[in-house]
Amino acid sequence: MKLFYAPTSPFVRKVMISAHELGLVDRIELVPAAVSPINRNADVVAQNPLGKIPALVTDDDVALYDSRVICQYLNSVASGQVIPPEGPARWTALRDEALGDGLMDAAVLIRYETFVRPEPLRWQEWIDGKFEAARSAVRGIEAQAQALEGRNDIGVISIACALGYLDFRNPEFDWAALAPRTAKWFAGYKARPSFQATMPK
């Protein structure tokens, strides 16, 4: 398999952590792919018309995107439990994946607005709105922090990637001050080998 990736993307990290946890990382060739909202990467567009990463090309030469679909595929290939097959555990994991992905979306859009967009064109109210969305997501995670303990499904992987990305790109945000129980859980979770192996540089 080939994965079009950038090491700092939290969505790519989500896929890579899943691959590590499923024992598939050695079957994936990493293809570096710089992407931008204004300079589309033709190699990525050839696999994903949206021009976004991650994009995976399977052994059967089928292109898959985005991170949710790729993680579903990897879980299927490995007959894994990263995505529970049925029942309440499945819906909890998928709901928490949506929460983590939404937090990643907000954080990535903040990054685009504060780093990619030229300074004279930046919209502070829009940035403030995305930070408020991030705070709301963190509060939502904190409200169920106890239920994160002992799990290693796609929901907690997504949440961990989102929190790690905030630490990486926006340490001044200090999400842990809003979510001390989540911070305690995260301190333990981020020691996992899969999390350490995918640390952005």
C-alpha positions, -999 to +999 in steps of 0.1 A: +000+000+000+011+036-006+001+064+017+004+100+006+013+119+037+029+148+056+044+140+090+028+170+107-008+163+096-029+151+125-052+132+101-022+113+087-010+106+122-044+091+130-039+067+100-004+059+110-013+052+147-040+029+135-016+011+112+009+006+141-018-007+164-031-031+136+004-044+128+002-030+092+028-003+093+055-024+075+030-029+046+027+008+039+050+028+017+051+065+027+049+089-002+058+125+009+031+149-003+031+186+005-004+201+001-018+235+005-052+252+001-038+274-027-012+252-044-028+218-053-004+189-055-010+171-088+002+137-075-023+139-046-051+151-068-045+121-091-055+099-061-079+122-043-098+148-064-101+169-033-063+173-032-061+164+005-040+140+025-041+113+037-048+093+006-041+056+004-036+034-027-043-002-018-025-033-030-053-036-056-045+000-069-077+015-054-074+050-041-091+056-007-096+089+012-101+104+038-087+093+072-120+078+083-123+056+052-086+046+053-088+036+090-120+016+082-101-002+054-070-009+075-091-023+103-108-046+078-075-057+063-062-066+097-095-080+110-088-056+139-106-041+168-095-004+163-131+000+150-154-022+171-176-043+149-210-037+165-229-026+196-225+004+219-187+003+218-188+009+180-211+039+182-191+054+211-159+050+191-173+065+159-189+094+179-156+101+196-138+099+162-161+126+149-153+147+180-116+143+176-118+149+139-138+181+144-112+193+169-085+186+143-104+205+117-106+236+139-069+234+147-059+229+111-080+259+100-065+280+127-031+270+113-040+280+078-055+313+088-025+323+111+003+309+091-006+304+054-029+334+048-010+367+044-011+387+076-030+417+061-058+393+050-063+374+083-097+375+099-094+377+137-130+371+144-129+339+123-098+327+142-115+335+175-145+314+164-123+284+156-106+287+190-140+288+206-150+256+186-118+240+199-126+250+235-161+235+231-147+203+218-122+201+246-149+206+271-169+178+254-140+155+257-135+165+294-171+157+302-165+120+293-128+118+303-134+088+326-148+068+297-115+072+277-096+051+302-086+016+290-097+021+254-077+019+222-102+024+195-105+049+167-123+074+190-095+077+214-069+076+186-086+106+170-089+125+202-052+119+211-041+131+176-062+163+180-047+170+215-012+162+202-017+186+173-028+214+196+003+209+217+024+209+186+009+239+168-008+259+195+008+253+229-003+287+240-039+274+238-033+253+270-062+230+265-051+210+296-062+239+318-097+234+305-096+196+308-074+183+337-089+148+337-084+145+300-048+158+305-042+130+330-055+104+306-035+118+277-003+117+298-006+080+300-019+074+264+008+093+247+034+069+261+021+042+238+047+031+212+024+040+183+020+075+195+057+080+201+066+065+167+044+091+150+055+123+168+056+152+143+089+169+139 
